[in-house]
Amino acid sequence: MKRVQWLFRQGILSTSEATRRLHSSAAKLTHGPLCTACQYAKQRRKTTPGTVKVTVKQEDGALK
C-alpha cells in the first residue's frame, strides 16, 4: 500500500487533473481498505462490557 501511495504522490499514474486530485487525496490515507471478511467481522463484533453512567438531573450541566 505504501508503494502505491508513493506512486500516487509522484503523479505517475494520473492522466488528468481530476485523477491527480483523487490520487493525492488517496495518498494521504493512513489505513488501507478492508477486505470483505474483515468488514463483516467488524460489523458482527460485540461491544466490550463496561459501566453504565447515570446522570443526576439536578446536577446536569453544573460546574465543578
N, C-alpha and C positions, 0 to 999 in steps of 0.2 A: 504494500500500500504506500509506503514511503517513496518508493521509486516512481510510482505512478503520479504521486503528488508532486515530485520533483519535475517530472515531465510537464505537468500542468503549469507549474510556476515558470518554466522556461518558455512556454508558448509553442512548443514543437508540434503538438497535436491539434492546435486550433487552426481553423481555416477562415474564420470571420471574426469580427469584433464581438458578436453575441456569444460565440463559443469561447472566446478568450475570457470574457467576463464570467461565464459559467465555470470555466476551468480554474480561474483564480479564486472563486468562492469555494470550489471543491477542494482546492489545495489547502485551505485553512481548517478543514475538518480535523478533529482530534481523534475520533473513533471511526473505524470503517463500518460499512454496512453489515448487518447481522444476517445470517442465513435463516432460512425458513424454520428450521428446527429450533434455533436459538430464540427467534421471535415467539414461537409457540410456547417454549419453556418459560419465557419471561411473562407471558400472559397468564400461565397457569400457576405461577409461584404464589404461595400463600404468604401473607404478611407475617412479620415476626411478632410474637406476643409482647405486649407492653402494658403500661399502666394507663388507666383512664383518668383524665383530668376533669375535674368538676369545678366550674366557676361559681363563685358565690355572687348572687345577683346584687347584693348591697355593695360589694367591693369591686364590681366590674368597672374598669376604667379609672379607678382611683390611683393616685400617685403613691409610690412607696416612700 
